[in-house]
Amino acid sequence: MDVDERVRQAFAVGRPLNLGGADVPAALLMELLTGELPTRRAALRLHEARVTGKLVLSFAEVTCPLLVQESEFLEAPDLYWARLAFTGFRSTRLPGLHAAGVTIAGHLRMSGVRCTGVVNLRGAKISGGLLLDRAHLLRPGGTALLAERLELGGDLVAEHGFRAEGTLRLFQASITGGIHLDDATVLAPPAVPDAPPETFHDLGDGETVTPRPGDAQGIDLDSATVHGGVFVRRATIDGEVSLRHGTVGGVATFTGATLRNPGAVALRLDRADVGGGVHLLGGCRVEGELRLVGTRVGRILRLAGAALANPGGHALRADNCTVDGPVDCRDGFTAVGEVSLLEARVAGPVFFEGAHLDNPDGTSLRATGIVTGSLLHCGDGFTATGRVTMRAARIGGRLSFHDAHLQGVWCTGAEAAEVDLRFAERPAGRLDLRYLRAALLRDDPATWPADLRLDGLTYQTLTPLLAPSQRLEWLARTSDGLPPQPYEQLAAVYRQLGHDEDARTVLLAKQRRRRSTRPWWTWPWSWLQDVTVGYGYRPQRAALWLLALLVVGTAVFTAWRPAPVNPGQPPELYPAIYTLDLLLPIIDFGQEPAYRPTGAGQWVAFLFIAAGWTLATTVAAGFTRVLSRG
């Protein structure tokens, strides 16, 4: 019995037929599939067949299953806009598959396929799944899978050794199930700047694919909708994985995967919505930029143990990202390049314990404007070789740098319930806390940096409080123009705790430090206020000066008694009261008008009057400053 007859008989009853590598004309298969079915059980089930000629089923309606296994097609089947039942090309060699617009009632099984041309499923509608496990799609010069606007009722499965040499394009695809790429390998075509669009005129649709200039795209899921999850565990992908504007109902997980696109974007989730969270765990390696700009991440963003590398650029860029739960960058997370969380919104805590961020010539962590409802923990071995910037951050709980190794920290205008600055070692660069607001501020004198910026810093509690001499050493490290506010803030804390003497010590130090910033001709008066009454913060000095002058004056005017003005009836002279009358410019005891010293005593009296006025003026100026918190 010849091959044609054997195929006809097996087709009529739907029996599998192993042809042992014999040739089968494509025309025979077209006749059987598009003609009237001999029985209700009819199905084409071929094993080890070699299909010659071109199988053309474009615009045809095939109601029986088409199952080809361990076979070879010499020309790419044409299923353009066909309507098919369950279709499979399992472990079959194909030079391509032209199936744009095809409608398949059931699965399209291509498990173990080896295809050297494009698999074109643009606009296809498949009610079941697209099964590509163990398949090899080998088109290194361009697109391996073209599935733009694909509508898939089940899962896209490309696991267990799946390999694609070329881009997988699923732009605007709609997948009811999930995408499974566990253990897959995808090697994108090399990036070619200003490359012309790929054309597919031989497919009958006359359309083109326009790649982004210069991109090496591995997987294009832009604007796709995946109701299930995206699973890319332990996969190796060279080229960009892009899910811009995409929607994923479940998780997007890249645990244990290797994503490579050096010097460009390796994983792009810009403005995507991933309801189940994003996971890069288990030693996931990303060579290139990881982008989540404007992304909404449900539940959690997990990067624990991941290694990101994009030297000279962004290792992670999650600007304006929204995370409904925590951000986890613990357990040995490393990043070479900048980690940016600019204006990110995180409902849960942000963890960087033990993370290592390496960007020595720039910013290691940029969290300007970040808002988190809980903890932001950059401690317990956290290391950053570049700046850590958290300007205008809003942290509902604690901002911790406890036991961290840092180059410099800029927290200008940030706000947190607690700020922990007990570093593992003294930062080499600047610690900028200007206009930071905290209920509790913790630090350690052993790790105070040399360059501090404290103007506008406010806190309710400072721990350890320390003696004023130590805290004044802390304030003396400021290098931003000797502002008075840090002294007033520290004094307010001392005063709140009932340490009024310590508060006055701090405010006196403020006046002394500010003296060096004023014009030289004001220094004598400033010095005089300091010596006499300590700018009003040492009022007891006025009494000491008064007592000393009183003793001296009493001795002088006892030895050189002044002559009475009216010799007839002078009041009795009391040298001590006479001295007080000279020293106190407002109070009159009647001694000074009644007696006039002569000779040297007259000059002593002039000096006492001048000293009295000077002492009164400095006391008034000092107390005015104290009352006005000057």
C-alpha positions as CSV (number, residue, x, y, z in Angstrom):
1,M,0.0,0.0,0.0
2,D,1.4,3.3,-1.0
3,V,1.9,6.3,1.4
4,D,-1.1,8.2,0.0
5,E,-3.5,5.3,0.7
6,R,-2.1,4.7,4.2
7,V,-2.6,8.4,5.0
8,R,-6.1,8.4,3.7
9,Q,-7.1,5.4,5.7
10,A,-5.5,6.6,8.9
11,F,-7.1,10.0,8.5
12,A,-10.6,8.6,8.1
13,V,-10.6,7.0,11.5
14,G,-8.2,9.4,13.3
15,R,-5.5,6.8,13.8
16,P,-1.9,7.8,14.4
17,L,0.3,6.9,11.5
18,N,4.1,6.5,11.7
19,L,5.6,6.9,8.2
20,G,9.2,6.3,9.2
21,G,10.4,9.4,7.4
22,A,8.6,8.9,4.2
23,D,7.6,11.8,2.0
24,V,4.0,13.1,2.1
25,P,2.8,15.7,-0.4
26,A,1.4,18.8,1.2
27,A,-1.3,18.8,-1.5
28,L,-2.7,15.5,-0.1
29,L,-2.9,17.0,3.4
30,M,-4.7,20.1,2.1
31,E,-7.2,17.8,0.2
32,L,-8.0,15.8,3.4
33,L,-8.2,18.8,5.8
34,T,-10.3,21.0,3.6
35,G,-12.6,18.4,2.0
36,E,-15.6,16.7,3.4
37,L,-14.7,14.5,6.4
38,P,-15.3,10.8,5.8
39,T,-16.2,10.1,9.4
40,R,-16.8,12.0,12.6
41,R,-13.6,10.6,14.0
42,A,-11.5,11.9,11.2
43,A,-8.2,13.5,12.3
44,L,-4.7,13.9,10.8
45,R,-2.1,12.3,13.1
46,L,1.2,11.9,11.4
47,H,4.5,10.7,13.0
48,E,7.9,10.8,11.3
49,A,6.6,12.3,8.1
50,R,8.5,14.5,5.6
51,V,6.0,17.0,4.2
52,T,7.0,18.1,0.7
53,G,5.5,21.2,-1.0
54,K,3.8,24.0,0.8
55,L,0.9,23.4,3.1
56,V,-1.5,26.2,2.4
57,L,-4.6,26.5,4.5
58,S,-5.0,30.3,4.4
59,F,-8.7,31.3,4.9
60,A,-9.6,27.6,5.1
61,E,-11.9,26.1,7.8
62,V,-10.6,22.9,9.2
63,T,-12.8,21.2,11.8
64,C,-10.7,18.1,12.6
65,P,-7.5,18.0,14.6
66,L,-4.2,18.6,12.9
67,L,-1.4,16.8,14.8
68,V,2.1,16.3,13.3
69,Q,4.8,14.8,15.5
70,E,8.5,14.2,15.0
71,S,8.2,15.2,11.4
72,E,9.7,17.8,9.0
73,F,8.2,20.4,6.7
74,L,10.3,21.5,3.8
75,E,8.3,24.7,3.4
76,A,6.7,26.9,6.0
77,P,3.0,26.0,6.5
78,D,0.6,28.9,5.6
79,L,-2.3,29.1,8.1
80,Y,-3.1,32.8,7.4
81,W,-6.5,33.6,8.7
82,A,-7.5,30.0,8.8
83,R,-10.0,28.6,11.2
84,L,-8.6,25.4,12.8
85,A,-9.4,22.9,15.5
86,F,-6.7,21.6,17.9
87,T,-3.4,22.0,16.1
88,G,0.0,20.6,17.0
89,F,3.5,20.4,15.4
90,R,5.2,18.5,18.3
91,S,8.9,17.9,18.0
92,T,8.8,18.9,14.3
93,R,11.2,20.8,12.1
94,L,9.8,23.9,10.5
95,P,11.3,26.5,8.3
96,G,8.7,28.9,9.7
97,L,5.0,29.2,10.4
98,H,2.7,31.7,8.8
99,A,-0.4,31.9,11.0
100,A,-1.3,35.6,11.3
101,G,-4.9,36.0,12.1
102,V,-5.5,32.3,12.6
103,T,-8.3,31.1,14.9
104,I,-7.7,27.8,16.7
105,A,-10.4,26.1,18.8
106,G,-8.1,24.5,21.4
107,H,-4.3,24.5,22.0
108,L,-1.6,25.2,19.5
109,R,1.0,22.7,20.5
110,M,4.5,23.3,19.3
111,S,6.4,21.5,22.1
112,G,9.9,20.5,21.0
113,V,9.6,22.3,17.6
114,R,12.8,23.4,15.9
115,C,11.9,26.4,13.7
116,T,14.5,28.3,11.6
117,G,12.1,31.0,10.5
118,V,9.6,33.3,12.1
119,V,6.6,31.9,13.9
120,N,4.0,34.5,12.9
121,L,0.9,34.5,15.2
122,R,0.1,38.2,14.8
123,G,-3.5,38.8,15.6
124,A,-4.1,35.1,16.2
125,K,-7.0,33.9,18.4
126,I,-6.3,30.7,20.3
127,S,-8.9,29.5,22.7
128,G,-6.5,27.2,24.5
129,G,-2.8,27.5,25.3
130,L,0.3,28.1,23.2
131,L,2.7,25.3,24.1
132,L,6.3,25.9,23.2
133,D,8.1,23.9,25.9
134,R,11.4,22.5,24.7
135,A,11.0,24.4,21.4
136,H,13.9,26.0,19.6
137,L,13.0,29.1,17.6
138,L,16.2,29.9,15.7
139,R,16.1,33.2,13.9
140,P,19.1,35.1,15.2
141,G,18.8,37.9,12.7
142,G,15.5,39.2,13.9
143,T,12.1,38.2,15.3
144,A,11.7,34.5,16.3
145,L,8.0,34.8,17.5
146,L,5.7,37.5,16.1
147,A,2.6,37.4,18.3
148,E,1.4,41.0,18.4
149,R,-2.2,41.3,19.4
150,L,-2.4,37.6,20.1
151,E,-5.5,36.5,22.0
152,L,-4.8,33.5,24.1
153,G,-7.4,31.7,26.2
154,G,-4.9,29.7,28.2
155,D,-1.2,29.8,29.1
156,L,1.8,30.6,27.0
157,V,4.2,27.8,28.0
158,A,7.9,28.0,26.9
159,E,9.8,26.1,29.5
160,H,12.1,23.1,30.0
161,G,14.8,24.0,27.6
162,F,12.9,26.4,25.4
163,R,15.4,28.4,23.3
164,A,14.8,31.4,21.1
165,E,17.5,33.0,19.1
166,G,15.7,36.2,18.1
167,T,13.0,38.4,19.7
168,L,9.7,37.3,21.1
169,R,7.2,40.0,20.2
170,L,3.9,39.9,22.1
171,F,3.0,43.6,21.8
172,Q,-0.7,44.2,22.9
173,A,-1.2,40.5,23.4
174,S,-4.1,39.3,25.6
175,I,-3.4,36.2,27.6
176,T,-6.1,34.8,29.9
177,G,-3.6,32.5,31.6
178,G,0.0,33.1,32.4
179,I,3.4,33.3,30.7
180,H,5.8,30.5,31.7
181,L,9.4,30.9,30.7
182,D,11.1,29.0,33.5
183,D,14.5,27.7,32.5
184,A,14.2,29.3,29.1
185,T,16.9,30.9,27.0
186,V,16.2,33.9,24.8
187,L,19.0,35.5,22.8
188,A,18.0,38.8,21.2
189,P,19.5,39.9,17.9
190,P,22.3,42.4,18.4
191,A,21.3,46.1,18.6
192,V,21.8,47.9,15.4
193,P,21.4,51.7,15.5
194,D,19.0,53.1,12.9
195,A,18.2,49.6,11.7
196,P,15.4,49.4,9.1
197,P,12.1,47.8,10.1
198,E,11.7,44.1,9.7
199,T,9.3,43.3,6.8
200,F,7.1,40.2,6.4
201,H,5.6,40.7,2.9
202,D,6.0,37.0,2.2
203,L,3.4,36.3,4.8
204,G,0.6,37.8,2.8
205,D,-0.2,40.6,5.4
206,G,2.2,43.2,4.0
207,E,3.0,44.5,7.5
208,T,6.3,45.5,9.1
209,V,7.8,45.4,12.6
210,T,9.5,48.7,13.7
211,P,11.9,48.1,16.6
212,R,13.0,50.9,18.8
213,P,16.2,52.4,17.4
214,G,19.3,50.7,18.8
215,D,17.4,48.3,21.0
216,A,18.3,44.6,21.4
217,Q,14.9,43.3,22.4
218,G,14.6,39.9,23.9
219,I,10.9,39.8,24.9
220,D,8.5,42.6,23.9
221,L,5.3,42.5,26.1
222,D,4.6,46.2,25.8
223,S,0.9,47.0,26.4
224,A,0.2,43.3,26.9
225,T,-2.5,42.0,29.3
226,V,-1.7,38.9,31.2
227,H,-4.4,37.8,33.6
228,G,-2.2,35.2,35.3
229,G,1.4,35.6,36.2
230,V,4.7,36.0,34.3
231,F,7.2,33.4,35.4
232,V,10.8,33.7,34.1
233,R,12.5,31.7,36.8
234,R,16.1,30.5,36.2
235,A,15.9,31.8,32.6
236,T,18.7,33.4,30.7
237,I,17.7,36.3,28.5
238,D,20.1,38.4,26.4
239,G,18.4,41.6,25.4
240,E,15.7,43.8,26.8
241,V,12.6,42.3,28.5
242,S,9.9,45.0,28.2
243,L,6.5,45.2,29.7
244,R,5.8,48.9,29.3
245,H,2.1,49.8,30.0
246,G,1.4,46.1,30.5
247,T,-1.0,44.6,33.0
248,V,-0.2,41.5,34.9
249,G,-2.9,40.1,37.3
250,G,-0.5,37.8,39.2
251,V,3.1,38.0,40.0
252,A,6.0,38.8,37.7
253,T,8.9,36.7,39.0
254,F,12.5,36.5,37.7
255,T,13.8,34.4,40.6
256,G,17.2,32.9,39.7
257,A,17.1,34.4,36.2
258,T,20.0,36.1,34.3
259,L,18.9,39.2,32.4
260,R,21.7,40.7,30.2
261,N,21.6,43.9,28.2
262,P,24.8,45.7,29.3
263,G,24.8,49.5,28.9
264,A,21.0,49.5,28.2
265,V,17.8,48.5,29.8
266,A,17.6,44.8,30.8
267,L,14.1,44.8,32.3
268,R,11.6,47.5,31.6
269,L,8.3,47.7,33.5
270,D,7.6,51.4,33.0
271,R,4.0,52.3,33.9
272,A,3.0,48.6,34.1
273,D,0.5,47.3,36.6
274,V,1.7,44.1,38.3
275,G,-1.0,43.1,40.8
276,G,0.8,40.2,42.4
277,G,4.2,41.8,43.0
278,V,7.6,41.8,41.3
279,H,10.2,39.2,42.5
280,L,13.9,39.1,41.6
281,L,15.1,36.6,44.1
282,G,17.4,33.6,44.4
283,G,20.5,35.2,43.0
284,C,18.8,36.9,40.1
285,R,21.4,38.7,38.0
286,V,20.6,41.8,35.9
287,E,23.3,43.3,33.7
288,G,21.9,46.5,32.5
289,E,19.2,48.8,33.9
290,L,16.2,47.6,35.8
291,R,13.4,50.1,35.2
292,L,10.1,50.5,37.1
293,V,9.4,54.1,36.3
294,G,5.7,54.9,37.1
295,T,5.0,51.2,37.8
296,R,2.3,50.1,40.1
297,V,3.4,47.0,42.1
298,G,0.9,45.2,44.1
299,R,1.8,43.4,47.4
300,I,5.6,43.5,47.3
301,L,8.7,44.4,45.3
302,R,11.3,41.8,46.3
303,L,15.0,42.1,45.2
304,A,16.5,40.2,48.1
305,G,19.7,38.6,47.1
306,A,19.6,40.0,43.5
307,A,22.7,41.4,41.8
308,L,22.2,44.4,39.6
309,A,25.0,45.8,37.5
310,N,25.0,48.9,35.2
311,P,28.2,50.8,35.9
312,G,28.0,54.5,35.2
313,G,24.2,54.4,34.9
314,H,21.1,53.3,36.8
315,A,21.2,49.8,38.3
316,L,17.6,50.3,39.5
317,R,15.3,53.1,38.4
318,A,12.0,53.0,40.2
319,D,11.1,56.7,40.0
320,N,7.4,57.5,40.7
321,C,6.8,53.8,41.4
322,T,3.9,52.8,43.7
323,V,4.3,49.7,45.8
324,D,1.3,48.5,47.8
325,G,3.4,46.6,50.3
326,P,7.1,46.5,51.3
327,V,10.3,46.9,49.2
328,D,12.7,44.2,50.1
329,C,16.4,44.7,49.1
330,R,18.0,42.5,51.8
331,D,20.0,39.3,52.0
332,G,23.0,40.3,50.0
333,F,21.4,42.6,47.5
334,T,24.0,44.3,45.4
335,A,23.9,47.1,42.8
336,V,26.7,48.6,40.7
337,G,25.3,51.9,39.6
338,E,22.7,54.2,41.0
339,V,19.6,52.9,42.8
340,S,16.9,55.5,42.3
341,L,13.5,55.6,44.1
342,L,12.8,59.2,43.3
343,E,9.2,60.2,44.3
344,A,8.4,56.5,45.0
345,R,5.3,55.7,47.1
346,V,5.7,52.6,49.3
347,A,2.8,51.5,51.6
348,G,5.0,49.2,53.6
349,P,8.6,49.3,54.9
350,V,11.7,49.6,52.7
351,F,14.6,47.3,53.6
352,F,18.2,47.7,52.6
353,E,19.8,45.7,55.5
354,G,23.1,44.3,54.4
355,A,22.8,45.6,50.9
356,H,25.9,46.8,49.0
357,L,25.4,49.8,46.6
358,D,28.5,50.6,44.6
359,N,28.6,53.9,42.7
360,P,31.7,55.8,44.1
361,D,31.6,58.6,41.6
362,G,28.0,59.6,42.1
363,T,24.9,58.7,44.1
364,S,24.4,55.2,45.3
365,L,20.9,55.6,46.6
366,R,18.6,58.4,45.5
367,A,15.3,58.4,47.4
368,T,14.4,62.1,47.0
369,G,10.7,62.6,47.7
370,I,10.1,59.0,48.7
371,V,7.0,58.4,50.8
372,T,6.8,55.3,52.9
373,G,4.2,54.6,55.6
374,S,6.7,52.6,57.7
375,L,10.4,51.9,58.2
376,L,13.2,52.9,55.8
377,H,16.1,50.7,57.0
378,C,19.6,51.3,55.6
379,G,21.5,49.7,58.4
380,D,22.9,46.4,59.7
381,G,25.8,46.3,57.4
382,F,24.3,48.5,54.6
383,T,27.2,49.9,52.5
384,A,27.1,52.7,49.9
385,T,30.3,53.9,48.2
386,G,28.5,56.9,46.8
387,R,26.1,59.5,48.3
388,V,22.8,58.5,49.9
389,T,20.2,61.2,49.0
390,M,16.8,61.4,50.7
391,R,15.8,65.0,50.2
392,A,12.2,65.8,51.1
393,A,11.6,62.1,52.0
394,R,8.4,61.4,54.1
395,I,8.9,58.4,56.4
396,G,6.1,57.4,58.6
397,G,8.3,55.4,61.0
398,R,12.0,55.1,61.4
399,L,14.9,56.2,59.1
400,S,17.8,54.0,60.2
401,F,21.4,54.1,59.3
402,H,22.5,52.1,62.3
403,D,25.7,50.1,61.7
404,A,25.9,51.4,58.1
405,H,29.0,52.2,56.1
406,L,28.4,55.4,54.1
407,Q,30.3,57.9,52.1
408,G,27.8,60.8,52.7
409,V,24.1,61.3,53.5
410,W,21.9,64.2,52.3
411,C,18.5,64.3,54.0
412,T,17.6,67.9,53.4
413,G,13.9,68.6,54.2
414,A,13.2,65.0,55.1
415,E,10.7,64.0,57.8
416,A,10.6,60.9,60.0
417,A,9.3,59.8,63.4
418,E,12.8,58.6,64.3
419,V,16.3,59.1,62.7
420,D,19.1,56.8,63.7
421,L,22.6,58.1,62.7
422,R,24.7,55.6,64.7
423,F,26.9,54.6,61.7
424,A,29.3,51.7,61.8
425,E,32.1,54.2,61.1
426,R,32.5,58.0,60.5
427,P,31.2,58.9,57.0
428,A,34.0,60.3,54.8
429,G,31.7,62.9,53.2
430,R,29.0,65.3,54.2
431,L,26.1,64.6,56.6
432,D,23.4,67.1,55.5
433,L,20.4,67.2,57.9
434,R,19.2,70.7,57.0
435,Y,15.5,71.2,57.7
436,L,15.1,67.6,58.6
437,R,12.2,67.0,61.1
438,A,12.2,64.1,63.5
439,A,10.6,63.4,66.8
440,L,13.7,61.4,68.0
441,L,17.2,61.8,66.7
442,R,19.8,59.2,67.7
443,D,23.6,59.6,67.0
444,D,27.0,58.5,68.3
445,P,29.8,60.9,69.0
446,A,32.3,58.4,67.7
447,T,30.9,58.6,64.2
448,W,30.2,62.3,63.8
449,P,31.5,63.3,60.4
450,A,33.8,66.3,59.9
451,D,31.3,68.0,57.6
452,L,27.8,68.6,59.1
453,R,24.9,70.7,57.9
454,L,22.4,71.2,60.6
455,D,20.6,74.5,59.8
456,G,16.8,74.1,60.2
457,L,17.2,70.6,61.8
458,T,14.3,70.1,64.4
459,Y,13.8,67.3,66.9
460,Q,11.9,66.8,70.1
461,T,14.3,64.4,71.7
462,L,18.1,63.8,71.2
463,T,19.8,60.7,72.4
464,P,22.3,60.5,73.9
465,L,21.8,64.0,75.3
466,L,25.4,64.4,76.4
467,A,26.9,67.3,78.3
468,P,26.7,70.8,76.6
469,S,30.5,70.7,76.0
470,Q,30.2,67.6,73.9
471,R,27.1,68.8,72.0
472,L,28.8,72.1,71.3
473,E,31.6,70.1,69.7
474,W,28.9,68.5,67.5
475,L,27.5,71.9,66.5
476,A,31.0,73.3,65.9
477,R,31.3,70.8,63.0
478,T,28.7,72.7,60.9
479,S,30.2,74.3,57.8
480,D,27.2,76.2,56.4
481,G,27.8,79.7,57.6
482,L,27.5,79.4,61.4
483,P,23.6,79.5,61.6
484,P,22.1,80.2,65.0
485,Q,19.1,77.8,64.6
486,P,21.0,74.6,65.6
487,Y,22.1,76.2,68.9
488,E,18.5,77.4,69.6
489,Q,17.1,73.9,68.8
490,L,19.6,72.2,71.2
491,A,18.9,74.8,73.9
492,A,15.2,74.2,73.5
493,V,15.7,70.4,74.1
494,Y,17.8,71.1,77.2
495,R,15.2,73.6,78.5
496,Q,12.3,71.1,77.8
497,L,14.1,68.6,80.1
498,G,14.6,71.2,82.8
499,H,18.3,71.8,82.2
500,D,18.1,75.6,82.0
501,E,21.8,76.1,82.8
502,D,22.8,73.8,80.0
503,A,20.4,75.7,77.7
504,R,22.1,79.0,78.6
505,T,25.5,77.5,78.0
506,V,24.5,76.6,74.5
507,L,23.0,80.0,73.7
508,L,26.1,81.7,75.1
509,A,28.2,79.6,72.7
510,K,26.0,80.6,69.9
511,Q,26.7,84.3,70.5
512,R,30.4,83.8,70.8
513,R,30.5,81.8,67.6
514,R,28.5,84.5,65.7
515,R,30.8,87.2,66.9
516,S,33.4,86.1,64.4
517,T,31.0,86.6,61.5
518,R,30.2,90.3,62.4
519,P,32.0,93.5,61.4
520,W,35.3,94.1,63.3
521,W,34.1,97.4,64.7
522,T,31.3,95.6,66.7
523,W,33.7,93.2,68.4
524,P,34.6,95.5,71.4
525,W,30.9,95.9,72.4
526,S,30.3,92.2,71.8
527,W,33.3,91.3,73.9
528,L,32.1,93.6,76.7
529,Q,28.7,92.0,76.8
530,D,30.4,88.6,77.0
531,V,32.7,89.6,79.8
532,T,30.2,91.4,81.8
533,V,26.9,89.4,81.7
534,G,27.7,86.6,79.1
535,Y,25.3,88.2,76.6
536,G,22.6,88.0,79.3
537,Y,22.9,84.3,79.8
538,R,25.2,84.8,82.8
539,P,23.3,87.5,84.8
540,Q,25.1,86.6,88.0
541,R,28.2,88.2,86.5
542,A,26.5,91.6,86.8
543,A,26.2,91.1,90.6
544,L,29.9,90.1,90.8
545,W,31.0,93.1,88.8
546,L,28.8,95.4,91.0
547,L,30.2,93.8,94.2
548,A,33.8,94.2,93.0
549,L,33.3,97.8,92.1
550,L,31.5,98.5,95.3
551,V,34.5,97.1,97.3
552,V,37.0,99.1,95.3
553,G,34.9,102.3,95.5
554,T,34.3,101.9,99.3
555,A,38.1,101.6,99.8
556,V,38.9,104.5,97.5
557,F,36.4,107.0,99.0
558,T,37.3,106.0,102.5
559,A,40.9,106.9,101.8
560,W,40.1,110.0,99.7
561,R,36.9,111.3,101.2
562,P,35.1,113.7,98.8
563,A,34.4,117.3,100.0
564,P,30.8,118.3,100.8
565,V,29.0,120.6,98.3
566,N,27.4,122.6,101.2
567,P,29.9,122.7,104.1
568,G,27.2,124.1,106.4
569,Q,24.9,121.1,106.7
570,P,26.2,118.1,104.8
571,P,24.7,114.6,105.4
572,E,26.9,112.0,106.9
573,L,29.2,110.3,104.2
574,Y,28.9,106.6,103.8
575,P,31.6,105.5,101.2
576,A,29.7,102.3,100.2
577,I,26.5,104.2,99.6
578,Y,28.3,106.9,97.8
579,T,29.9,104.3,95.5
580,L,26.4,102.8,94.8
581,D,25.1,106.2,94.0
582,L,27.8,106.5,91.4
583,L,27.3,103.0,90.0
584,L,23.5,103.0,89.8
585,P,22.5,105.6,87.2
586,I,18.8,105.5,88.1
587,I,18.7,105.1,91.9
588,D,19.6,108.2,94.0
589,F,20.6,107.7,97.6
590,G,21.4,111.5,98.1
591,Q,25.1,110.9,98.5
592,E,26.4,111.9,95.1
593,P,24.7,115.4,95.0
594,A,26.0,116.2,98.5
595,Y,29.7,115.4,97.9
596,R,32.2,116.2,95.1
597,P,35.5,114.5,95.0
598,T,38.6,116.4,94.1
599,G,41.9,115.6,92.5
600,A,42.4,111.9,91.7
601,G,39.2,111.0,93.4
602,Q,37.2,113.0,90.9
603,W,38.6,110.9,88.0
604,V,37.8,107.7,90.0
605,A,34.2,109.0,90.3
606,F,34.0,109.6,86.6
607,L,35.2,106.0,85.9
608,F,32.6,104.6,88.3
609,I,29.8,106.6,86.6
610,A,30.9,105.3,83.2
611,A,31.2,101.7,84.5
612,G,27.7,102.0,86.0
613,W,26.2,103.1,82.7
614,T,28.1,100.5,80.8
615,L,27.1,97.7,83.2
616,A,23.4,98.8,83.1
617,T,23.4,99.0,79.3
618,T,25.0,95.6,78.8
619,V,22.6,94.0,81.3
620,A,19.6,95.5,79.5
621,A,20.9,94.4,76.1
622,G,21.6,90.9,77.4
623,F,18.2,90.5,79.1
624,T,16.5,91.8,76.0
625,R,18.2,89.2,73.9
626,V,17.3,86.4,76.3
627,L,13.7,87.5,76.5
628,S,13.5,87.6,72.6
629,R,15.4,84.2,72.3
630,G,17.9,86.1,70.2
